[in-house]
Amino acid sequence: MCLAIPGKILTVTGPDSLWREGKVDFSGVVKEVNLACVPEAGVGSYVIVHAGMAISVVDEAEAQSVLAHFRQMGEATEPTEGA
């Protein structure tokens, strides 16, 4: 099973080619991501990232919805007091 995570592009560096990269914020965790597959993405865009590669652009509402679901899943798996 594969999991792709939405993140917000903070910076973009490199030419518009295979070397195009950017820093992407995943709810406070910032990682370098290859942006070669999403030439239309720029600073402020939300992208879906899998294995260090941005594979598509999504709108902010969709990204926030997915992140909210991830937070709910995390809360559901955290041990409760007295358990």
C-alpha positions as CSV (number, residue, x, y, z in Angstrom):
1,M,0.0,0.0,0.0
2,C,1.2,3.5,-0.8
3,L,0.5,6.7,1.0
4,A,0.7,10.1,-0.5
5,I,0.7,13.2,1.7
6,P,-0.4,16.7,0.9
7,G,1.9,19.6,1.7
8,K,2.3,23.3,0.9
9,I,5.3,24.5,-1.2
10,L,7.4,27.0,0.7
11,T,10.2,27.5,-1.8
12,V,11.1,26.5,-5.4
13,T,14.7,26.1,-6.7
14,G,16.3,24.8,-9.8
15,P,15.4,25.1,-13.5
16,D,12.1,23.8,-14.9
17,S,13.4,20.3,-15.4
18,L,14.1,17.1,-13.6
19,W,16.2,19.2,-11.1
20,R,13.3,21.4,-10.0
21,E,12.9,21.0,-6.2
22,G,11.2,22.8,-3.4
23,K,10.8,22.8,0.4
24,V,7.3,21.5,1.3
25,D,5.6,21.9,4.6
26,F,3.8,18.9,5.9
27,S,2.0,20.3,9.0
28,G,5.2,21.6,10.5
29,V,7.6,19.1,9.0
30,V,9.6,20.6,6.1
31,K,11.2,18.3,3.5
32,E,12.9,18.7,0.2
33,V,10.7,17.4,-2.6
34,N,11.2,16.9,-6.3
35,L,8.8,19.1,-8.3
36,A,9.6,17.8,-11.8
37,C,6.2,16.2,-12.3
38,V,4.2,19.4,-11.4
39,P,5.7,22.3,-13.4
40,E,2.5,24.3,-12.8
41,A,3.1,24.3,-9.0
42,G,4.7,27.3,-7.3
43,V,5.2,28.8,-3.9
44,G,1.9,28.5,-2.0
45,S,0.6,25.6,-4.0
46,Y,-0.5,22.4,-2.3
47,V,0.9,19.2,-3.8
48,I,0.4,15.5,-3.1
49,V,3.8,13.9,-2.4
50,H,4.8,10.2,-2.6
51,A,8.3,9.0,-2.0
52,G,9.9,12.5,-2.2
53,M,8.2,13.3,-5.5
54,A,5.2,15.7,-5.9
55,I,2.8,13.8,-8.1
56,S,-0.1,16.2,-8.4
57,V,-1.4,19.6,-7.4
58,V,-4.5,19.9,-5.2
59,D,-6.5,22.9,-4.0
60,E,-6.1,24.0,-0.4
61,A,-9.5,22.9,0.7
62,E,-8.8,19.3,-0.4
63,A,-5.4,19.3,1.2
64,Q,-6.8,20.5,4.5
65,S,-9.6,17.9,4.4
66,V,-7.1,15.1,3.9
67,L,-4.8,16.5,6.7
68,A,-7.8,16.6,9.0
69,H,-8.6,13.0,8.3
70,F,-5.0,12.0,9.1
71,R,-5.2,13.9,12.4
72,Q,-8.4,12.1,13.3
73,M,-6.8,8.8,12.5
74,G,-3.9,9.6,14.7
75,E,-6.2,10.6,17.6
76,A,-8.1,7.3,17.2
77,T,-4.9,5.3,17.6
78,E,-3.4,7.2,20.5
79,P,-3.8,5.3,23.8
80,T,-6.4,6.8,26.2
81,E,-5.7,7.4,29.8
82,G,-6.2,4.3,31.9
83,A,-6.1,2.0,28.9
